[in-house]
Amino acid sequence: SELLPPSGPHAPLSDEQLAIYESALDALHAGHWGETLSLLDRYTSGDLAKDFLRIFIAQNEYEPPRDWDGVISLAVK
């Protein structure tokens, strides 16, 4: 699941930015982390979800784990 910002004429993110982020998530789930990073580079700055994904990828040395199933498991809440 994911939270989405408000939509409409004063939305903080454009439809293009949302599409880029969703494409980045699809690439992440598929294990294409290089593509994920490229897409995130095109996404707006100052987004904590983007930062979280970049840190997660870096912590895994830029390669999906051998048993990658597209799920990011968190040890604590």
ChimeraX attribute file (.defattr): number of C-alpha atoms within 10 A of each C-alpha:
attribute: neighborCount
match mode: 1-to-1
recipient: residues
	/A:1	3
	/A:2	5
	/A:3	5
	/A:4	8
	/A:5	10
	/A:6	10
	/A:7	11
	/A:8	10
	/A:9	8
	/A:10	8
	/A:11	10
	/A:12	12
	/A:13	16
	/A:14	14
	/A:15	12
	/A:16	10
	/A:17	16
	/A:18	15
	/A:19	13
	/A:20	19
	/A:21	20
	/A:22	15
	/A:23	16
	/A:24	26
	/A:25	21
	/A:26	16
	/A:27	18
	/A:28	20
	/A:29	17
	/A:30	14
	/A:31	18
	/A:32	16
	/A:33	22
	/A:34	15
	/A:35	16
	/A:36	24
	/A:37	19
	/A:38	11
	/A:39	19
	/A:40	22
	/A:41	14
	/A:42	12
	/A:43	19
	/A:44	15
	/A:45	10
	/A:46	8
	/A:47	9
	/A:48	9
	/A:49	11
	/A:50	19
	/A:51	13
	/A:52	11
	/A:53	19
	/A:54	17
	/A:55	13
	/A:56	14
	/A:57	18
	/A:58	12
	/A:59	10
	/A:60	10
	/A:61	10
	/A:62	15
	/A:63	14
	/A:64	18
	/A:65	11
	/A:66	7
	/A:67	6
	/A:68	12
	/A:69	11
	/A:70	15
	/A:71	8
	/A:72	10
	/A:73	6
	/A:74	6
	/A:75	5
	/A:76	4
	/A:77	3
